[in-house]
Amino acid sequence: MVKLGRILSQATAKPYRTAHLELDERPYLNEHGHVDFKPGDIENPHNWSTPRRWYVTVCAVLLVVNATFASSAVSGCFGSISKEFNVSEEAAGLTITLFLLGYCAGPLIFAPLSEFYGRRWIFYSTFLLYIAFNFLCAFAPNFGSLLVGRFLTGTFVSAPLSNSPGVLADLWGPVERGNTMAAFSCMVWVGPALGPVVGGFLELKKDWRWSFYVLLWLGAGTAIPMFTIPETFGPMILVHRARRIRRAKIPGYENVRAPVEEGDRTLLGIYKVALTRPWIILFDPISFLCAVYMSVVYTLLYMLFTIYPIVFQQQRGWNAGVGELPLIGTVVGSFIGGIIVLFDSKRKTQKMEKGIPMKPEDRLTLAMIGGVGFPATMFWFAWTANYSWIHWIVPTIAGVFLATSLMLIFVGYLNYLVDSYLMYAASAIAVNTVCRSACGAAAPLFTNQMFNALGIGGGGSLIGGVATLLAVIPFAFYKYGERIRTRSRFAPTSPKKPDDEEAQRTEKEEGSVKGRADLPPTLSESSSTMIDEKRDEIRAGKRRESQDDDIQNDLGEPRDENVEFGRQ
């Protein structure tokens, strides 16, 4: 294992080789006597060159593209799957359902593992297993083995999906990260939209197995740059440095440790938090309503892969390939949403630079815009798609702005969760991810029956009506959110500590870091921010850094300005 690690280390994109680093006679320690990054430290990912950081970012985003593209690629091939295995098209939809259920493993299983072993080894192992089980799918001898393969591929590819945002947090500062997170968010929407387009054209000339051949080719092409991704998780980099110092036996530093090595840092302890706290936070009012809203959004996303074939293939008579092309409109819509997110982030950053106080509810601007746009564009799409004499471009344009609205809701609520829950944001995002993935998994199982029974106009109106009711939520949070947060155990609005045993145990330990054994990459830029005194001053009591909340999440990496938001 050590030899393999050395081989892979030679290929990574970090700007140094560990074997060539020279230890200082007096290693740099922080105020608590722990190994830490010194100013300008080359081992700190934040100090790497911009082109290098962009390269690593692109590699991480490629992994995300694999995960999202694979989730829907089979949807264009339900016909050939049902024909070959003699099952209904609804049963063929289980290939998406089980894949999305596998997504639930990301924040609950693999994210805690990345806190213990580092990010890159989780990337390497899970992505290779994802590719391996895609072979099972591609050459499945029966329907049961295909379903097993889809569940396992969804499970293993959920690790890159949930841990890639952590890489962005490791590499980029709070202002720069806005651009990279917007790009990441777009890929979460673009991948599922492109999958059916490719699958639909393959259905015309080939069969469903060719969808998996494409996934294998895409995965093989991504695996090459993946092996160049270095370790970016700061706390793990510091662990390796502390071990090198101890092996060197530098006088006075024989027992020096990294911050995460203090206390009882075990997998059992990490999983105790990872598997229990999220479900407690789910029933907090803010977390619960956000989960309901985002579950509806995610369900609609995967309903679209059934709705579009009904509209353009069954109703207008287009073939399986051309009938999926209007989904490209949702790709355009997601990019429009990403541009709006960038401008909104820039505007809020400028306000904070001017010293204008802000609170978490100010993050709901995007969700309010999307909340109004969601039902409006849904009604527009449903009733223009209902009549085949209306030009196809009209519902396609409606789909563009529908995707924009969903994107704004998605990003707005994720930012609001992060700002509201602060040190517990990772748990809030984790349970949100599980809920929306589980709801999205159900979409292929009922969409056909729903639209066959209600029609395109009626089915779309039902969705639009639900969206109209949910549109009240961001406006209600904007007005009453602060009052709700004052009553929450996990959404602090002042230096007062939440009512949580694990969150209280360090107050009595003046100057001690016991209880900070598991530093939260999800709630900081990276370990480099452990020495950011300004951030520590903002955090309550200067000793309130999230303690055990170590679950990595997708799209949930808070920025430093989020901490300022949450304390207003």
Residue, then its C-alpha position, 0 to 999 in steps of 0.5 A: m500500500v505504501k509503495l502504491g501510494r508513492i507511485l500515485s504521489q508521483a503522478t499527482a498535480k501538487p506543486y511539490r514532492t513530499a520526499h523533497l520537502e525539508l523539515d524546519e528546525r523549528p516546525y510551525l505550530n499554532e497557538h495550541g501547539h499543533v502543527d499548522f500551515k505557516p503563511g505562504d506554505i506550499e503544502n497549503p492548497h490555497n497557496w497553489s497557483t491558479p492554473r493548478r487549482w483550476y486543473v484540479t477543479v476541472c478534474a473534480v467536476l469531471l467526476v461529477v459529470n460522470a455521476t449526474f450523466a449516468s443517473s439519467a443516461v438509461s432513461g432514453c433506452f427504456g423501450s429496448i430494456s423492457k423489450e429484451f427483458n420482457v418487463s414493463e417500461e415502469a419496471a425499466g424505470l427502476t434502473i434510475t430509481l435504484f441508481l438515485l437511491g444509491y446516491c443516499a450513500g454519499p453524505l452518510i457513508f463516504a463523506p465521513l470516510s473522506e474525513f478519516y482517510g482523505r479525499r483522494w483515496i476515496f475518489y480513487s477507490t469508489f470511482l474504480l468500483y463505479i467503473a467495474f460495476n458498470f461492466l456488470c450493467a453493460f453485460a447484464p444477463n438478466f434484469g435482476s443483475l442490471l438492477v443490482g449493478r445500477f444500485l451499486t454504481g449509484t452508491f459508489v459514484s455518490a462519493p465523488l458527487s458528495n466530496s467534490p465540493g469539499v475539494l473546491a472548498d480546499l482550493w479556493g477562497p470565499v470570493e473565488r469559490g463563487n465562480t467554481m461553485a456556480a460551475f459545479s451547480c450547473m453540472v449537477w443539472v447539465g449531466p442529467a439533461l444530456g443523458p437522455v439525449v445520448g441514450g435516445f439516439l443510441e436507442l434508434k440505431k443500437d440498444w440499451r447496452w450502448s448507453f453503458y458502453v458510453l458510460l464506460w468510455l466516459g469513466a475510463g477517460t475521466a479516470i486518467p486525470m482523476f489519478t492526478i488529483p492530489e490530497t487537498f483536505g488540509p487536516m489530512i495534509l497536516v496529519h502527514r506532516a505531523r507524522r514526518i516530524r515525529r519520525a524525524k525526532i526533532p528535539g522538542y517536537e517528538n510528540v507534536r500532533a496535528p489538530v485532528e489527532e487530538g481526542d478520540r478520533t475514530l470511525l465509530g465516533i465519526y459515524k455516530v454523528a454522521l448517522t444520527r444528527p442529520w435525522i434530528i436536524l431534519f425535523d427542525p422547521i427550517s430544515f424540514l420545509c427546505a427538504v420538502y421544497m427541494s424534494v419536489v424540485y428534484t423529483l420534477l427534474y427526474m420527472l422531466f425525463t419522462i414528460y419530454p418523451i410524452v410531449f415530443q415523441q408520443q404527442r408530436g410523433w418525433n423519434a427517440g433521438v430527436g424527441e429528447l433534444p428539447l431537453i437541451g433547453t434545460v441545459v441552457g436554463s441551468f447556465i442562465g441560472g448559474i450566471i444569475v447566481l454569479f451576479d447575486s454572489k458578487r452583489k452580496t460580496q460587495k455589500m459585505e465589503k462595504g460593511i452592510p450587515m446581512k443575515p441568512e434570510d438575505r440569501l433567499t432572494l434567489a429562492m423567491i425569484g425561483g419560487v415565483g418562476f417555478p409555477a409560472t413556467m410550469f403552467w406555461f410548459a404544461w399548456t403549450a405542450n398540451y396542444s400539438w398545433i403550438h410550435w415546439i419552440v414555445p414549450t421548449i423555451a418554457g423548459v429553459f426558464l423552468a430549469t432556471s427557476l429550479m436552479l435558483i431555488f436549489v442554490g438559494y435554499l442550499n445557501y440558506l441552510v448553510d447560513s442558518y445552521l453554521m456549524y451544523a450545516a453539513s448535517a442539514i445538507a446531508v439529510n437534505t441530500v438523502c431526502r431529495s435523492a429518495c424522492g427523485a428516485a420515485a419519479p420514474l415509477f409514477t410519471n407515466q401513469m400520472f400524465n396518462a390519467l391527467g393529460i399533459g395540461g392537467g399533470g403539469s397543472l398539478i405540479g404547478g399548483v403544488a409549486t404555487l403553494l410552496a412558493v410561500i415558503p421563501f417569503a415566509f422565511y424571509k419575514y419570520g426566519e429569524r424568529i424561527r431560528t431563535r427557537s432552534r437548537f441547531a440554528p444559532t442567531s447569537p453567541k448563545k450556544p445551541d442546546d447540544e451536548e457535543a456543542q457545549r463540552t469545550e466551553k469549560e476547557e479553556g485553551s484546550v482543543k479537546g472536542r475539536a478532534d474532527l475539524p469540519p472541512t465542510l464548514s471552512e475553506s480548508s485547514s488553512t482557515m484554522i489559523d484564520e483569526k478573523r473567522d475564529e473571532i466571528r465564531a462564537g467563543k472562538r472555540r465553536e467550530s462545528q466540533d463533530d459535524d464532519i459530514q461532507n456534502d454536495l453543494g454545501e460548502p459554506r463560505d467565510e461570508n456565510v459565517e458573518f451571515g449567520r451571526q446577524 
